[in-house]
Amino acid sequence: MTDTQTLMERRARLLGPNMSTFYEEPVHLVRGAGAWVWDADGRKYLDCYNNVPHVGHCHPKVVEAICKQAGTLNTHTRYLHEGILDYVEALTATFDDPLSTAIMTCTGSEANDIALRMARAVTGKTGVIATDHTYHGNTLAVSQLSRTNPPPGAWDNVAFVTAPDSYRPQGGETGMAHARAFAADVEARIAELEEKGHGLSALIICPFFANEGFPTLESGWLQPAIDAVRRAGGIVIADEVQPGFGRLGTHFWGHQKAGFTPDVVTIGKPMANGHPVGGVVTSPHIMTAFREGFRYFNTFGGNPVSAAAAHATLDVVQEEGLMDHARAVGDHARDGLRALAGKHACIGDVRGSGLFFGAELVLDRDTKTPATAFTKRIANVMRRKGVLLNFLGVHYNVLKMRPPLPFSEQDADLMLRTLDEALAETPLEA
């Protein structure tokens, strides 16, 4: 059996340096089923992290759909085929008007790249606003939207606003005062882009602010910022790669939970349960402006096998009631985390929605000092104990749990017992 060190050496030699892995002791996975994965030594891990296998690792209906279509036909969309049409029809039925047309891609990065071009096509402007702790992909254009992993040679048509933080809100005020402070930041960045001659084409956000640490924000919180963007003639792009497809439990899409309708929605990762599929959903007006302004074709986007995988995944979410399941299990898990907060003073805040939840860890609740190094240690202790989760947030001190949707209350209880053990045995040190 290939050992970890040999695999790491081969990765560096064949794939190049700086190919990141999770955990101090990387996991060599060989099999998955439901909310569980197994490593090369046969050890079983509870997967509390991976949203790519959205309806569970190796769901039989998705596997069957891929195999059946791959054994029948696979080509691209310059030939007519019902598969992509049937899927887009079913997909757009989950959106509110006027979001009724779609482009299929292979990744969320491609989807966000297209969204930026749509914004340029419909506004005639080039300025973009993102938060200062987000991630929207790795094409040349969308990599410019990251301040956490900035590319060489930053473009000056991208402006950044401070990521919202419900635990430490801007100006020290919560609720709509916090929302207005965020909107004022957006307005200031709009003015900067106008002064530079770029104007505003779009505000691009994850409506759940996932990478920012998924702060607790009430419905309507974003409206003042959205109003500012639209007054300036820009559009709003909602990156639903992480919160979409029922994960949040209360709504099928993150923007619906946040209480607004975006102009463009981008989707990816969980869309086809691991098959490489992404997409852009928008209105006929914006789609027409894009199609007239840009020549775009994607050889593999929306191919029959991808469409079959995506359609099967959507069917499973709806037929198995996984959105309601996510709400119930997520509520149970957060209740358990709040109970742990009564035992462990390092848990400063519990937050999330549905099966996207976690806890912010601090060195001191009064000062809210981020326990960044401690949080990383906890993630690694949990991995050694057979539970896979990770961390993110502005200070990288928010434990992130985003399991496959079949994750059960029993799975949540196992995670909670293991986390209780990990917190009890790990010294709270900076």
C-alpha positions as CSV (number, residue, x, y, z in Angstrom):
1,M,0.0,0.0,0.0
2,T,1.3,3.5,-0.9
3,D,2.3,5.4,2.2
4,T,1.5,9.1,2.7
5,Q,5.0,10.4,2.3
6,T,5.4,8.7,-1.1
7,L,2.1,10.1,-2.3
8,M,3.1,13.6,-1.2
9,E,6.4,13.3,-3.0
10,R,4.7,12.1,-6.2
11,R,2.2,15.0,-5.9
12,A,5.0,17.5,-5.7
13,R,6.8,16.0,-8.6
14,L,3.9,15.4,-10.9
15,L,1.5,18.2,-9.9
16,G,4.0,20.9,-8.9
17,P,4.8,22.5,-5.5
18,N,2.3,24.1,-3.1
19,M,-0.5,21.6,-3.8
20,S,-2.3,22.1,-0.5
21,T,-3.9,19.2,1.5
22,F,-6.2,19.3,4.4
23,Y,-4.8,18.6,7.9
24,E,-1.3,18.1,9.3
25,E,-1.6,14.4,8.5
26,P,-3.3,14.3,5.0
27,V,-6.0,11.8,4.6
28,H,-5.7,9.2,1.8
29,L,-9.3,8.5,0.8
30,V,-10.3,5.5,-1.3
31,R,-14.1,5.1,-0.8
32,G,-17.2,7.0,0.3
33,A,-20.9,6.3,1.0
34,G,-23.4,8.6,2.4
35,A,-21.8,10.8,5.0
36,W,-18.8,8.5,5.5
37,V,-15.5,8.0,3.8
38,W,-12.7,5.4,4.2
39,D,-9.0,5.8,3.9
40,A,-6.4,3.4,2.4
41,D,-5.9,1.7,5.7
42,G,-9.6,0.9,6.0
43,R,-10.3,3.6,8.7
44,K,-13.8,5.1,8.6
45,Y,-14.3,8.9,8.9
46,L,-17.5,10.9,9.5
47,D,-17.5,13.6,6.7
48,C,-18.7,16.9,8.3
49,Y,-17.1,19.0,5.7
50,N,-17.6,18.1,2.0
51,N,-20.5,19.8,0.2
52,V,-19.4,18.4,-3.2
53,P,-21.2,15.0,-2.6
54,H,-24.3,17.0,-1.8
55,V,-26.7,14.1,-1.6
56,G,-24.1,11.8,-0.1
57,H,-21.0,10.1,-1.4
58,C,-21.8,7.8,-4.3
59,H,-25.5,8.2,-4.2
60,P,-26.8,5.2,-6.3
61,K,-29.3,7.3,-8.3
62,V,-26.6,9.7,-9.4
63,V,-24.1,6.9,-10.1
64,E,-26.8,5.2,-12.3
65,A,-27.6,8.4,-14.2
66,I,-23.9,9.0,-15.0
67,C,-23.3,5.4,-16.1
68,K,-26.5,5.1,-18.2
69,Q,-25.9,8.3,-20.1
70,A,-22.1,7.7,-20.5
71,G,-23.1,4.4,-22.1
72,T,-25.5,6.0,-24.5
73,L,-24.1,9.3,-25.7
74,N,-21.8,12.1,-24.6
75,T,-21.1,15.1,-26.8
76,H,-21.5,18.9,-26.6
77,T,-24.3,21.5,-26.9
78,R,-23.8,22.3,-30.6
79,Y,-25.8,19.2,-31.2
80,L,-29.4,19.1,-30.0
81,H,-30.2,17.1,-26.9
82,E,-33.1,17.1,-24.4
83,G,-30.9,16.5,-21.4
84,I,-29.6,20.0,-20.9
85,L,-33.1,21.5,-21.6
86,D,-34.9,19.2,-19.2
87,Y,-32.3,20.0,-16.5
88,V,-32.3,23.8,-16.9
89,E,-36.1,23.7,-16.9
90,A,-36.1,21.9,-13.6
91,L,-33.3,24.0,-12.2
92,T,-34.8,27.4,-13.0
93,A,-38.2,26.3,-11.5
94,T,-36.5,26.6,-8.1
95,F,-35.8,30.3,-8.7
96,D,-38.0,33.3,-8.5
97,D,-38.8,35.5,-11.6
98,P,-37.1,36.7,-13.7
99,L,-34.3,34.1,-13.2
100,S,-35.3,31.7,-15.9
101,T,-32.3,31.1,-18.2
102,A,-29.0,29.4,-17.7
103,I,-25.6,28.7,-19.0
104,M,-23.9,25.4,-18.1
105,T,-20.2,25.3,-17.2
106,C,-17.8,22.8,-15.7
107,T,-16.9,24.9,-12.6
108,G,-18.0,27.7,-10.3
109,S,-14.9,29.6,-11.3
110,E,-16.1,29.6,-15.0
111,A,-19.6,30.6,-13.8
112,N,-18.3,33.6,-11.9
113,D,-16.1,34.6,-14.9
114,I,-19.2,34.6,-17.1
115,A,-21.2,36.6,-14.4
116,L,-18.6,39.3,-14.5
117,R,-18.9,39.5,-18.3
118,M,-22.6,39.6,-18.0
119,A,-22.3,42.6,-15.7
120,R,-20.0,44.3,-18.2
121,A,-22.4,43.5,-21.1
122,V,-25.5,44.9,-19.3
123,T,-23.9,48.0,-17.7
124,G,-21.1,48.9,-20.0
125,K,-18.9,49.4,-17.0
126,T,-16.0,47.4,-15.5
127,G,-15.8,48.1,-11.7
128,V,-16.5,45.2,-9.3
129,I,-17.0,45.2,-5.6
130,A,-16.4,42.1,-3.4
131,T,-15.7,41.6,0.3
132,D,-12.2,41.6,1.6
133,H,-12.4,37.9,2.8
134,T,-14.1,36.1,0.0
135,Y,-13.3,33.5,-2.7
136,H,-15.0,33.3,-6.0
137,G,-12.7,31.0,-8.0
138,N,-9.4,30.9,-9.8
139,T,-9.7,32.1,-13.4
140,L,-7.6,35.2,-14.2
141,A,-10.6,37.5,-13.7
142,V,-12.2,36.1,-10.6
143,S,-8.9,35.5,-8.9
144,Q,-8.7,39.3,-8.7
145,L,-11.7,39.2,-6.3
146,S,-9.6,37.6,-3.6
147,R,-7.6,39.4,-0.9
148,T,-6.9,36.2,1.0
149,N,-5.0,34.7,-2.0
150,P,-4.3,37.7,-4.2
151,P,-2.8,37.1,-7.7
152,P,0.3,39.0,-8.8
153,G,-0.5,42.3,-10.5
154,A,-3.9,43.3,-8.9
155,W,-6.3,45.1,-11.2
156,D,-7.6,48.5,-10.1
157,N,-11.1,48.0,-11.2
158,V,-11.8,45.8,-8.2
159,A,-12.7,47.4,-4.8
160,F,-13.2,45.6,-1.5
161,V,-15.6,46.2,1.4
162,T,-15.0,44.9,4.9
163,A,-16.6,41.5,5.4
164,P,-19.6,41.6,7.7
165,D,-19.1,40.2,11.2
166,S,-22.1,39.7,13.4
167,Y,-19.9,38.8,16.4
168,R,-17.8,42.0,16.1
169,P,-20.0,44.3,13.9
170,Q,-18.7,47.4,12.3
171,G,-19.3,50.3,14.6
172,G,-20.1,48.0,17.4
173,E,-23.8,47.9,16.5
174,T,-25.8,44.8,15.3
175,G,-28.9,44.5,13.1
176,M,-29.7,47.2,10.6
177,A,-27.1,49.6,12.0
178,H,-24.5,47.1,11.0
179,A,-26.3,46.7,7.6
180,R,-26.2,50.5,7.0
181,A,-22.5,50.6,7.9
182,F,-21.9,47.9,5.3
183,A,-23.9,49.8,2.8
184,A,-21.9,53.0,3.5
185,D,-18.8,51.0,2.8
186,V,-20.3,49.8,-0.5
187,E,-21.2,53.4,-1.4
188,A,-17.6,54.6,-0.7
189,R,-16.2,51.9,-3.0
190,I,-18.7,52.9,-5.7
191,A,-17.4,56.4,-5.5
192,E,-13.8,55.2,-5.8
193,L,-14.6,53.2,-8.9
194,E,-16.4,56.1,-10.5
195,E,-13.5,58.4,-9.8
196,K,-11.1,55.9,-11.4
197,G,-13.3,55.9,-14.5
198,H,-14.4,52.3,-14.2
199,G,-17.9,52.8,-12.9
200,L,-19.8,50.0,-11.2
201,S,-20.8,46.9,-13.0
202,A,-21.5,44.5,-10.1
203,L,-21.4,43.7,-6.4
204,I,-20.5,40.0,-6.1
205,I,-21.2,38.2,-2.8
206,C,-22.0,34.9,-1.3
207,P,-25.4,35.6,0.2
208,F,-24.4,33.5,3.2
209,F,-21.0,35.0,3.4
210,A,-19.6,31.5,3.8
211,N,-15.8,32.2,3.6
212,E,-16.2,35.2,5.8
213,G,-17.4,33.0,8.6
214,F,-21.1,32.8,7.8
215,P,-22.2,35.7,10.2
216,T,-25.8,35.7,11.5
217,L,-27.6,38.3,9.4
218,E,-31.3,38.8,9.4
219,S,-33.4,38.7,6.2
220,G,-33.2,42.1,4.5
221,W,-29.8,42.9,6.0
222,L,-28.3,43.3,2.6
223,Q,-31.0,45.5,1.1
224,P,-29.4,48.9,1.9
225,A,-26.2,47.8,0.0
226,I,-28.2,46.3,-2.8
227,D,-30.2,49.6,-3.2
228,A,-26.9,51.5,-3.3
229,V,-25.6,49.2,-6.1
230,R,-28.7,49.5,-8.2
231,R,-28.8,53.3,-7.8
232,A,-25.3,53.3,-9.3
233,G,-26.5,51.3,-12.2
234,G,-24.8,48.0,-11.2
235,I,-26.1,44.5,-10.8
236,V,-25.9,42.0,-8.0
237,I,-24.3,38.6,-8.5
238,A,-25.1,35.9,-5.9
239,D,-22.4,33.2,-5.7
240,E,-24.5,30.2,-4.5
241,V,-21.7,27.6,-4.8
242,Q,-21.7,26.9,-1.0
243,P,-25.2,27.8,0.3
244,G,-27.4,26.6,-2.6
245,F,-29.5,23.6,-3.3
246,G,-31.3,23.4,0.0
247,R,-28.3,23.3,2.2
248,L,-29.5,26.1,4.5
249,G,-32.7,24.2,5.3
250,T,-35.1,27.1,5.3
251,H,-34.8,28.1,1.6
252,F,-33.5,26.4,-1.5
253,W,-31.1,29.3,-2.2
254,G,-29.0,31.5,0.1
255,H,-30.3,34.7,-1.6
256,Q,-33.9,33.7,-0.8
257,K,-33.0,33.3,2.9
258,A,-31.2,36.7,2.8
259,G,-34.4,38.2,1.4
260,F,-33.4,39.5,-2.1
261,T,-33.5,38.6,-5.7
262,P,-30.1,38.9,-7.5
263,D,-29.6,39.7,-11.1
264,V,-27.2,36.8,-11.7
265,V,-26.7,33.6,-9.7
266,T,-23.6,31.4,-10.0
267,I,-23.6,27.7,-8.9
268,G,-21.1,24.9,-8.9
269,K,-19.5,22.4,-6.4
270,P,-22.6,20.4,-5.2
271,M,-24.5,20.7,-8.4
272,A,-23.9,17.2,-9.7
273,N,-22.7,15.4,-6.6
274,G,-19.1,15.5,-7.5
275,H,-19.3,15.4,-11.3
276,P,-17.7,18.7,-12.6
277,V,-20.7,20.9,-13.3
278,G,-21.3,24.6,-12.7
279,G,-23.7,27.2,-14.1
280,V,-25.0,30.7,-14.3
281,V,-28.7,31.6,-13.9
282,T,-30.1,34.9,-14.9
283,S,-32.9,36.8,-16.6
284,P,-33.7,36.7,-20.3
285,H,-32.7,40.4,-20.5
286,I,-29.2,39.9,-19.1
287,M,-28.7,36.6,-21.0
288,T,-29.5,38.4,-24.3
289,A,-27.1,41.2,-23.5
290,F,-24.4,38.7,-22.8
291,R,-25.0,36.5,-25.8
292,E,-25.0,39.6,-28.1
293,G,-21.9,41.1,-26.4
294,F,-19.7,38.0,-26.0
295,R,-19.2,34.9,-28.1
296,Y,-19.3,32.0,-25.6
297,F,-19.2,28.3,-26.0
298,N,-18.1,25.6,-23.5
299,T,-17.3,22.2,-25.0
300,F,-18.1,20.2,-21.8
301,G,-20.6,22.6,-20.2
302,G,-24.0,20.9,-20.2
303,N,-22.9,17.8,-22.0
304,P,-25.4,14.9,-21.7
305,V,-23.5,13.1,-18.9
306,S,-23.1,16.2,-16.9
307,A,-26.7,17.2,-17.4
308,A,-27.8,13.7,-16.3
309,A,-25.7,13.9,-13.2
310,A,-27.0,17.3,-12.2
311,H,-30.6,16.4,-12.9
312,A,-30.3,13.2,-10.8
313,T,-28.8,15.2,-8.0
314,L,-31.6,17.8,-8.1
315,D,-34.2,15.0,-8.1
316,V,-32.7,13.4,-5.1
317,V,-32.7,16.6,-3.1
318,Q,-36.4,17.1,-3.9
319,E,-37.6,13.5,-3.8
320,E,-35.8,12.7,-0.5
321,G,-36.9,15.9,1.2
322,L,-33.3,16.8,1.9
323,M,-33.9,20.5,2.5
324,D,-36.3,19.9,5.3
325,H,-33.9,17.2,6.6
326,A,-31.1,19.8,6.6
327,R,-33.2,22.2,8.6
328,A,-34.1,19.6,11.3
329,V,-30.6,18.1,11.7
330,G,-28.9,21.5,11.5
331,D,-31.2,22.8,14.4
332,H,-30.3,19.7,16.4
333,A,-26.5,20.2,15.8
334,R,-26.6,23.9,16.7
335,D,-28.5,23.1,19.9
336,G,-25.7,20.6,20.7
337,L,-23.0,23.2,20.0
338,R,-24.8,25.6,22.3
339,A,-24.8,23.0,25.0
340,L,-21.1,22.5,24.5
341,A,-20.6,26.3,24.9
342,G,-21.9,25.8,28.4
343,K,-19.0,23.5,29.1
344,H,-16.3,25.1,27.1
345,A,-15.6,28.8,27.4
346,C,-13.6,28.8,24.2
347,I,-16.9,28.6,22.2
348,G,-17.7,32.3,21.8
349,D,-20.5,32.1,19.2
350,V,-22.6,29.4,17.5
351,R,-24.1,30.1,14.1
352,G,-25.3,28.7,10.8
353,S,-28.4,27.5,9.0
354,G,-29.4,24.0,8.0
355,L,-26.4,21.8,7.3
356,F,-24.0,24.7,7.2
357,F,-23.1,25.5,10.8
358,G,-20.2,25.9,13.2
359,A,-18.8,27.8,16.2
360,E,-16.3,30.6,16.6
361,L,-13.6,29.8,19.0
362,V,-12.0,32.5,21.2
363,L,-9.3,32.7,23.8
364,D,-11.5,35.0,26.0
365,R,-15.3,35.6,25.6
366,D,-15.1,39.1,27.0
367,T,-12.4,40.4,24.6
368,K,-13.5,38.0,21.8
369,T,-9.9,37.4,21.1
370,P,-9.7,34.9,18.1
371,A,-8.3,31.5,19.0
372,T,-6.8,31.0,15.5
373,A,-4.0,28.5,16.3
374,F,-6.3,26.6,18.8
375,T,-9.0,26.2,16.1
376,K,-6.5,24.7,13.7
377,R,-5.4,22.3,16.4
378,I,-9.0,21.3,17.1
379,A,-9.6,20.5,13.4
380,N,-6.5,18.3,13.4
381,V,-7.5,16.5,16.6
382,M,-11.0,15.9,15.2
383,R,-9.4,14.4,12.1
384,R,-7.3,12.0,14.3
385,K,-10.5,11.0,16.1
386,G,-12.2,10.2,12.8
387,V,-14.3,13.3,12.2
388,L,-13.5,15.5,9.2
389,L,-14.3,19.3,9.5
390,N,-12.3,22.5,8.9
391,F,-12.2,26.1,9.7
392,L,-12.5,29.5,8.0
393,G,-13.6,33.1,8.8
394,V,-11.9,36.5,8.9
395,H,-9.7,35.3,11.7
396,Y,-9.6,31.6,10.7
397,N,-11.2,30.7,14.0
398,V,-14.6,29.5,13.0
399,L,-15.1,25.7,12.9
400,K,-16.9,24.9,9.6
401,M,-19.3,22.0,9.3
402,R,-20.9,21.5,5.9
403,P,-21.6,17.8,5.6
404,P,-23.4,15.9,2.8
405,L,-27.2,16.4,3.2
406,P,-28.0,12.8,4.4
407,F,-26.0,13.7,7.6
408,S,-28.2,12.4,10.4
409,E,-29.0,13.4,14.0
410,Q,-27.0,10.4,15.0
411,D,-24.0,11.6,12.9
412,A,-24.4,15.1,14.6
413,D,-24.3,13.5,18.0
414,L,-21.1,11.6,17.2
415,M,-19.6,14.8,16.0
416,L,-20.6,16.6,19.2
417,R,-19.3,13.9,21.5
418,T,-16.0,13.9,19.6
419,L,-15.8,17.7,19.7
420,D,-16.5,17.7,23.4
421,E,-13.5,15.3,23.8
422,A,-11.3,17.4,21.6
423,L,-12.0,20.6,23.4
424,A,-11.5,19.0,26.8
425,E,-8.1,17.5,26.0
426,T,-6.6,20.4,23.9
427,P,-5.0,23.3,25.9
428,L,-6.6,26.7,25.1
429,E,-3.4,28.5,24.0
430,A,-2.7,31.1,21.4
